[in-house]
């Protein structure tokens, strides 16, 4: 604090006391500094008193909990106890301390304490967590966001947003490239949403981009690689040949003779601008591309190479590869600026599609995209229809999360809004199911993770189509799509869903299929869906920690710190214990501090094995070894297939059973109605789905995905508007989206 | 460049008799390895369809393997010097280097087992990625490439139908989620590798346009950047940096003009051929020239893939996959289908492998012609030939036969047959052991690689190198 006062003092003394003698200046400074120190000490004492009152019960002088005492802390944060103060900040800000049974610090006191700590720690050189990073999204105080006390003004910083891999791939498909391009613009790791606006195209990506551009240029100029039939009748690509050029202007330019005149050059530049950037070039741009690029390279290398080079520069330009959200529209008195109509057209198009919607661009050009009402009108139109002529290309390769994962027909999407489904895939994370390796010997082919993902996709799309109580349906419905991939075939059985015998299909399959009721009392929403359960499991076992963490972070807006460095997280190897029994090891206080946030939430999901099959009992071998799943009991241990095993008698003859403990508890959620013990997954999910806190947390995630950034306190009005639009409309996801797209956060920049 | 001219001259003289004479100054890589150690080079040749154990089996040792993923309950490690055994017919082109050859049998790769090919698992000893999923760990070539400082850390070359210039094969990865690209079109590779020294007028012009594109982009982005607020400026700075480094790489290559001119391959018709195996020849020539020119120390070549037709080898219109199904001596597939001329599966496989081996032999011959330290460039190289999928077309990866040529500077033992104990037996080895050997041969102190085979008994140590291979 002294440090921060100094520059002000000096400035003050220099301006006001410029004529005073050096001596008196020094005295004055000393006096002021002394005063500052006194203020500082008083601050520190006050905050220390808060800590003593709330913490010293456990963290007192004699034998303190976790070896940490607050009583001996020096009041100087920057001193020897810096580390201790950092710990206190983390514990208090995350709400980890004081623990529930110790009584909380009063809200105002906590606020002041954190404010003081933040400024002291920053002055001491400690870096506070960067709230813009995806993993820190939940650090913004949830209650403050929805309390209504923050009234903005909401805006998003001016920004460039690298286009997503999907937008890039779709462009390739649009120009009719025979093979898909490599999407070099890979996104962040696994932590939550993958496309944040702070990402940039890195160095390694550029070489690939350049190669892509050459290929794309060849396609633009000469058409796609030709296919001819070879002797055996199968299609084969014609070596070197290309066909179906869609851009005669490029083609005639490339094959033309002699040096082109100025008008020919202008025409080709203007055409490229219109096609690639959807706008005419400015005079300056026209001259630059013509005189500084095309003309010299024409002389150097001829028409074909110059044109390819030119198209490459266009397709490598920032305007092509980044979404521009600078805020070029009108300026408000408080300094915020509207997105220009053109910027709005792009931003709104990309909320639903991976391409620019032609109609909204037209509206922008005609001056019909100037108000919020205009934006709403266009967005609602796009929600209910999409231009079939520019529909995303059908084909599994288009869906970039993996072969077979995708919905091969975009018709399934009703309106073809790929980004809606993408949000739910990334939010729930069920699409990772095929990444979790389960050895064949453990399930005898019973698990097809891609099929499960697709079933889950259908589950989401159905909820979106109905558009009523979307979140509640997704968290509690026990009507799933099963074997949705198998077109029009009867559902034989699917043991992962506990459908152990043939099931009549109530529909014709395919696009018309309807969900099927699961066996009663077993399932409730996505978190009990096998795709989600497999995606959040280990190779051999369930994973109550990861599952609990998911609930804590994605439904309760809580934070679980990463596993501390130096902790070897290892469960005891005890084959006679269930996983839950083995997890008793985390009840030790140093583990429990974090694990209490996860395990009690994940434990009810022990009602399913690591393949997602519902169970009431663990199977146990004669020598008392616990078997992870029923599938394993059949296929690995008996070395027979499931089908055979039935003819050879029931497994009970060989295995004993032990009941599964599915009790759990919701704690520290910040919603008193929500907290409390639960006795099973179905009860837990229904209670979660009824909570406003969970709904609001969901709203926060929607905001993050579509804004490409974390929410901040000034975004509070936007979040509240989204939440209330959703509630008022009876749980319509579309209304929630309308509220977002017409908000200040979405439309204003600064 | 610490190499005296006299040495260069000596090299020149030493190799003057060879038709491939101009690339004699195989000195660049030495210069590129700033540590001053003799550079080591690693070449991986990966093909599809699995390799039958019998395809590699030296003569006189046939009784140790069966054609179809034998899973003989081999209990003990068997080694035999190759000086007593001629190489198999498929490997015959390598006879002149028999003392440099190592045949590896009995390694398993269960952790990578996927149907029809292990993808990144083959060189990653990790779970084989299915359906275009991104890699989860680096593959061994990707890991090796990280420790060398050459203009191209990793050179990937892939057989593909005519069309794409660059492909991601799903076989090679620099790190998790970072697949390595491969040149599919030899001409594109040629331009990127040797474009700075080409004499062909048209190619020269194309290279000049490429340079102009980079220059124009840098000025274009700079201009645009000036209009942006602070944070966003930084984002573009990264983008700009990428272009600058590409430019820098171009300049680096132009600075290597002399040695690149010497090493650049003749632009034969192979480079533009529509016959598959001619383009494969071009790929091998590019790889060899890049190694000699010091452009890279790690090369990965995908020699074929299941959807490809190997035109030029007299195999009609059959794809590699169809060839894989001409299964002889076992039920399933097309059950011993034969070509019209009576050529069955074994003979077809032999023909393909023979062709691959001719290319490897040609590479070895050229590397051998370049003296380095007390020996030749070949002495500091190891070429590993394997399939992306175990011991047969529909492999379960209980066995993964491989053959290696070279000792990587004496780090590896050569001229021997190594047959490790079968899967599940005591002291069994997996492909991960073999890859740790390569890493250690490169001086990378690593004891573990990829993911362990979780189905192996815990008594089997899955760390460390394949000790029988280490010298």
Interface residues (C-beta under 8 A of the other chain):
Chain A: X157 X158 X159 X160 X162 X178 X179 X182 X186 X189 X198 X200 X201 X202 X203 X204 X205 X206 X207 X208 X210 X211 X214 X215 X225 X230 X231 X232 X234 X236 X237 X238 X239 X240 X292 X293 X296 X297 X300 X301 X302 X305 X306 X308 X309 X312 X313 X316 X317 X318 X319 X321 X326 X397 X402 X403 X404 X405 X434 X435 X437 X439 X441 X450 X539 X540
Chain B: X127 X130 X131 X132 X133 X134 X136 X161 X162 X163 X164 X165 X166 X167 X168 X177 X178 X181 X188 X202 X205 X206 X208 X209 X210 X212 X213 X216 X217 X220 X221 X224 X228 X229 X231 X232 X235 X236 X238 X239 X241 X242 X243 X245 X246 X274 X309 X316 X317 X454 X455
